Amino acid sequence: MCTGRNIARRRRGGFTLIEVLLVVGIIALLAAFVVPTFMSTQRGAEIDVARSMVDSGGTIATQLQLYRLHVGSFPETLKELVEKPDDEDKASKWRGPYIDSADKLKDPWGQELVYKSPGEVNQEGYDLCSNGPDKQEGGDDDICNYKKE
């Protein structure tokens, strides 16, 4: 036989639809504040990685300097950091690969780095740029080894 006490216990066993919807609403509200923060943090980190690749003393810049010390000049293309140059004189001095994979010559957005030697800005050296988050050359968000005007 059921007593009043047993019925009360059975009703308290779960959550009502209103309680569940309230919790889901609170979680959605918190996510609306947290997700944009993570997205801006990720974008900032990608920009920092691109800067550390192209700035003097950065990962690519260091390998370009090492190539120059061995061969006597900067490479014509970034591909020469991975593969032996076609020129026999350069190939005999080449001690690479200076970078173990061509994938490491891409920026955090998966785009090829823009490299010019001799550079248009750094005429005694090279220009090295990432096209930045918009992936378009010449934008305000380009990240280069020189200051843009």
Protein Blocks (a to p, Z undefined) as FASTA:
>chain_A
ZZfklmmmmmmmpccfklmmmmmmmmmmmmmmmmmmmmmmmmmmmmmmmmmmmmghiakl
mmmmmmmmmnopacfbfklmmpccfblklmmmpccdfbfbfklmccfkopacddddddfk
lmmlccdddebjnopghiakbccfbdcZZ
